[in-house]
Amino acid sequence: MTWAVVSIVLLSIVKILMTCLPTGPVEWLINKFETHTKLTDRNVTVTLGEKQLEGEARMEVLHSFNEATFLKKHYIYPGTEELYLYPVNSEPPFVFETKEGNKEVMIYVYCSNHHVEVVKQYKKKVVAYRLLSKRLQKWSFSA
């Protein structure tokens, strides 16, 4: 009889924790699997072509990137990573160099008239996705 009561109490606690997680663990789980992460201005270097951006221009590009709307993620077939990293006939990309945890991350942002293509490169992993950011597109074509 006591085993039944103890097991019901334990299952109830587990059910409550699974359905009503506190905000901290929920945010941690979401950030762990988020594709388009927000960049902070502390440890990010931004370059456009060969020119490194500084000051207000750098802050504006970072803010535009963080506020961009995520549209869709692209599946990259093995062996085609180079096509995403270095596309033919494209404008010079914004390059963000940053650290996520212990990993060095390179983020290439290619702007076109209709959307923004982002390619995120870890050591050997490449992730590509599409954003919508009118401010980032205007900034890229005016530079």
Disulfide bonds with the S-S distance in Angstrom:
none
